[in-house]
Amino acid sequence: MSSGSRGQTVHEEAIRKADVLVEALGYMRKFHGRFIVIKVGGSVMENPESLRALLVDVVFMQTVGMRPVLVHGGGKAITVAMERAGLTPRWVKGRRYTDDATLDIVARVLAEEINSDIERHINKFGGRASGLHHKTHQCLYGRKLLLPGEDGELVDLGRVGDVTEVDIPPIENLCLAGVVPVLPSLAEDEDEDGKLLNVNADTAAAAVAQALRADKLIFLTDTPGILLDRNEPSSLITGLTPGECRDLINRGIIDKGMIPKVEACLTSLEAGVRKTHVIDGRLRHSLLLEIFTETGVGTEIVQEENDGRSSPPGRRPVVVR
């Protein structure tokens, strides 16, 4: 290749990068000062490279004036810690039965290990982060969750609960100070002072997004988004409305572990969150691609009207037949 051709290639690459920045500029202005709640879980937590790319994205968002808030679980790490302690995980209706011994492990793994690790990495990558939990400042409060059994009797899940209240000022104050709040899926029991509850991380993230009236609620998953065929990544549905989501649930296309995420999206939209997203956390920089590009990389779920502001080109809700 001649020196002239090499120079032209370098210029074309530089121009392409500039075009990307120009496209992102409009979104930076639009989301400046807005709350973006991000639920982190799945294999993203287990893969150091995926977690690193995610947290670099979060630092970028914070740097350009957005207000990211992280909510995380830690299912696999909790299971490993229980096995090391000689405890066998027990599941009831898809949820981890949480007795006092299990809760001690859950609280330690979530607050003292995973949360501290996320905070440390964000600070390492040039951002600022602070964990909000029972060891620092508790922001999530809840009540025990009882599920209906097959015989009509309520099923006790132990120290498992739902979020009933979110203490917003500490979260807002950190964001205003340029610090990323990081919350584990633990709630303080409103009925038993000082006692904790193990909370589903999807519903915890939705509760935080609703309380903040966030601009976006983003679920990082182990799939490209919502698929027409779970075995075919190219069947990704880029945009959906609540009515279309319910239709897909009824048809069994949205099933299993995706149902709680989609239901969390729908309740959040009803509570005033503007847009919800389901994206692949394993894809490098998927968070930035979803927020700062017109087409995004996952599934966006929005109300039909969305307060008069339509989705960007290429993300309009589609009717799936």
N, C-alpha and C positions, 0 to 999 in steps of 0.2 A: 504494500500500500504506500502510495506517495505521501510526502509530508503534507501536501495540500489536502489530500483525501482525509488524512488523519485529523488535520485541523478542522475540516468541515464536520467530521463525526463528533469531535469534542464540542464544537459549537452547537450542533443539533442536540446533543445530550444536555448541555447547559440550558438551552432554550426549553427543552422538555421539562426539566426540573423547575424552571421559572414558571412555566404554564401551570404546573401542579400547585405551586405556591400561590399563584394568582387565583386559581380556582378555590383554594382553601381560604383565602382572605375573606371572601364574603361570609363564609361560615364562621370564621373567627369573630367577625363583627357581630353576626347574628347571635352567637351563643356567649358573647362576652358577659360575664357576671351572672350567667344562668347556672342553676344546679343540675348536674348530671349524676344520677345514681347508678353505680355499676356493681352488679352482683358477680362475684368471682367464685368459681367452684370447679368441680370436675377435674379433668386431667391438666388443666391450666395450673392448678396448685401443685401438681406432682412433677411437672416438667420445668426445670430451671430456666431453659431458654424461652419457653412460652411466657413464663411469669416475668422474666426480665423484659421482654418486648412489651408486655402489657403495662408494666410499671413505668417504662420509659414513655409510653403513650400518655399515661396519667400525668407524668411530670410535664410533658409538652402541653397538655390541656391546661394545667395549672399555670404554666408560664405565659400562655396567651390570654389569660384572664378568665378562663372558665372556672367553675367551682365543682370539681369532681368529688364525689363521696363514695367510698368503697364499703361494701358489705360482703362478708365472706363466711363460708362454712368451713368444713374440714373433715368430711365423712371418712375418707380413706385413711387419713392420718389418725383419726380417732379409733378406727377399727384396729389399726396396727398397734396403737398404744394399749388398747384393751387386751389384745392377745399377749403382749409383753407382760401385762399385769396378771395374766392367767384368767381373764374374764372372757366369756363367750358372748358375742353380740346377739341380741334377741330382737327380732323384728315383729311388730304387730301392725297389721294393715299398712305395710310399707314404711312405717316409722320405727326408729330405734327406741326400744323400751329403755327408759332411763331411770334406773334406781340411783340411790345416793352415791354408791361406789362408781357407777358409770358417769354420773354428773361431775364428780371430782375430776375424772380424766378428761371429760368434754371441756370443762372450764379451763383446765390447765393447758390442753392442746390448743384451744381456740385463742385464749387471751394471752398466755405467756409464751407460746411458741409461734403459731402461725401469724397472729396479729403483730407481735414484736418483729418477726422476720420481714413482713410487708413494710412496716414502718421503717425498719433499718435500710431496706433496699431503696425505698423512695428517697430517703435522705442521701444515700450513697450516689444516686443518679442525679443529684442536684436539686431535688425538690425538698419539700418540708411536709412531714406527716406526723399524726399523733393518734394513738389508739384511744378509743372511747369505750370503756367497759368497766366491770366491777372493781378492777384494780386501779383505775384512774378516775373516770367519771361515767357512771352508768347513765345511758340515754334511752334504753329500751325497757319497757315495763309490760307485763303481761299476766295472764291467768292460765291455769292448767287447762289442757285440752283433753276433752273426753269425746271419743268417737262412738257413733252408734254401732252396736253389734248386730249380728244376724238374728239374735233372739229378741231384739228390741232393747236389751240392756246396754247401758253405756260402758265402753271399754276404757279402762284406766291405763294410760301410757307411762305412768310414773311422773318424773319431773320433766314432762314435755308440755309446752305451752304455745299460745298464740300471742302476738304483740297487740296490746290494747292501747298503748300510749307511747309517744315518742317525745322526749325532751329536746325540743328544737334549738333553743338558744346556744348551747355549747357547740352544736354542729355548725350553726350559722356563724358563730364568732370565730371558729377556726377557719372557715372558708374566707371570711372577710379579712383575716390576717394572712391569707395566702398559704394556709396549711391544709393538707388533705386529711379529713377525718376518716378513720378506718375502724369499722364496727364489726365485731364478731356476732354470730347469730345466738346471742345469749340475752335473756330478759330477766329482770328482777320480778319476782312474784309479788303482785299487788296485795295478795291475801296473806302472805307469810313474809314479814319484813326480813330482809337479808338473804332470803332463799332465791336461788337462781332456777331458771327454766331453760331447757334445751329447745330452741326454736328452729323451724325450717328456714333455711337461708333465703329461699325464694320469697316467702311471705314476709320475712324480716325486711328484705330490700324493698318490697312493694310498700310496706308500712312507712319506711323512711321516705320514699319517693312521694307518697301521698301527703305526708305531713309537711314536706318541704314544698309541695306543689311543683315538683321538679319539671324541667323542660323535657328531660329524657330519662327513661328507665331502661337500662341495657343489661340483658342476661348473656353472660359468656358461657357457652355450652361446648359439648363435644361433637356437634353437628354443624353443617353450614348454615342452618336456620330451620325453618319449617319446610319439609319436603313432601311432595305428592307421593313419592316412593322412597321410603327410608333407605333403600339399597342403591339409590341412584342420585348422587349429589347434584346432577344437572337438572333435577326436577325441583330445584329450589323455588319457592314462591317468594317473590321480592316484596310484595305488599298485600296486606289483608285488612279488612274491617272487622269489628267485633262480630257482626252477623255471620260473616264468612268463616270466622274462627269457630263459632258454635256449630256451624254446618259441618265443618271438617271433623270436629270432635264427635258429633253424632254419627258420622260416616266411618269413624274408626281410623281416619288418616292421621289426625292428631291423637296420640294415645300414650299410655304409660307415663314415663317421667316428664314428657313434654306438656301434659295436661296441667299440672300445677303451675308451670311457668306461664302458660298462655292465660290461665285463669287469673294469675297475679297481674298480668298485663291488662286484662279487661277491667278488673276492679280498680286498677290504678288510673286508667283512662276515665272511668266514671267519676273518680275522685278529683280529677283536674290535671293529671299529668298529661302533657301535650302529646308525646309520642313514646312508644315502647319498641324495643328491638330485641331480637334473638339472633345472636351471631356466633361464629366459631372462634372460640378463644385460642385455639391451637394455631390459627392463621396469623402469621407475623404481622403486627400492626393492624389487626382487624378493627380495633377500636377507632383508630384515626381514619381508616378507609371508610368505615360506616358513617362517621360524623362529618368528614370533610370532603366527601365526593358526592356527586349527584346520584350515582347509581347504588352506592353502598355495596356491601358484601353479604348481607344477611337478609332477614325478614323484618320488615317494619310493619307494626300494627298501629293504626290510627283510627280515630272516629271518622265517620263519613264526612262530617262538616269540618271538624278540627278547627272550630272557631274562625272559619272563613279563610284559613291559610292552607292552601293545598300542598300536597307533598311535592318534592322536587321532581323534575322530569325523570321518568324511568322508575319512580317509586310509587306511582299512583296505585291505590288498592285495586286488585284484580278479582274478578268473579271466577272462582274455580269450579268447574263443572265435571 
